């Protein structure tokens, strides 16, 4: 069974999302954007329910600064969503 979670920084800590919004406005001249969210998706499998519950709050997120969504995340009807994935063998 594969479980999917999404982790997003809370507004005061969403530094990377603010940087991306600025970069899209300045480098690509996309001035229409009024906001941007960055979520990290994790697909987890082959662990027990107990380990998964512990890992959500210790390995995958920091509860004081992160919002954790299971399986899907909150969004508005008009939001645009896209995903970026590393190529096999490509690392940050």
PyMOL commands that set and color helices and strands:
alter all, ss='L'
color gray80, all
select helices_A, chain A and resi 11-13+15-27+49-58
alter helices_A, ss='H'
color red, helices_A
select strands_A, chain A and resi 2-9+39-45+66-70
alter strands_A, ss='S'
color yellow, strands_A
deselect
rebuild
show_as cartoon
